[in-house]
Amino acid sequence: MCRCHTGKFYLLLNLFLRCPPGSGCTHTFCSKPKLEKCLVFIQAVIHEIQRVANTVPLSVFHCTTKDTELMGYSIPKGTMIIENLTSVLSEEGQWKFRHEFNPENFLDDKGEFVKPEAFMPFSAGPRVCLGEGLARMELFLMMVTLLRKFKFIWPEDAGEPDFTPVYGVTLTPKPYRMKNQLRTPQ
Ligand code: HEM
């Protein structure tokens, strides 16, 4: 993410975290439309994290139960099917910034939230992740709760972050150190 985006991300997120909906804040920045914008932005951030994190890159393996024809290809019964979600989540023509972390991938020109069809970290179809609803709710609640309580600070002596994932059935980040500072109550 470039510096300009990091700054915007920080400002919008910080505003939302300091003055959440219902906090009664009357500051002009905390008007309802502004807060709605922040909520939209935080949703865009969570979706972009999921897109880039690409948690289950090859989904769950499937198998054809009968001879199948797909886009001109014949797939015999009993063929193992491996979905490439990594490819979909950075598919050319689907994302404004497919190779960078940028919440704008989920915002239109008016700043409204949009979810491109290619956003499928939970896969798609009849066998789509059964826990999608629960996972999405948890992601939102945990992220907002943690960010409201703590500041997450990259330690000065930690060097550049290494974003190379640890490969397995799921992709996980390499272990890293993070300084957590309790936010002062507003
Ligand atoms: C961010 C979190 C999660 C991600 C990215 C994720 C992703 C996935 C993916 C890609 C699949 C394979 C779908 C397919 O076969 O095409 C799957 C299946 C599944 N997931 Fe999740 N999942 C998440 C959280 C959860 C949670 C919290 C639960 C349960 C509480 C859950 C329960 C399941 C189940 C039961 C299936 C198998 C569905 C089936 O085969 O019919 N998942 N998940």
Boltz pocket constraint, residues with backbone or C-beta under 6 A from the ligand:
constraints:
  - pocket:
      binder: B
      contacts: [[A, 55], [A, 56], [A, 59], [A, 60], [A, 61], [A, 120], [A, 121], [A, 122], [A, 123], [A, 124], [A, 126], [A, 127], [A, 128], [A, 129], [A, 130], [A, 131], [A, 132], [A, 134], [A, 135]]
      max_distance: 6.0
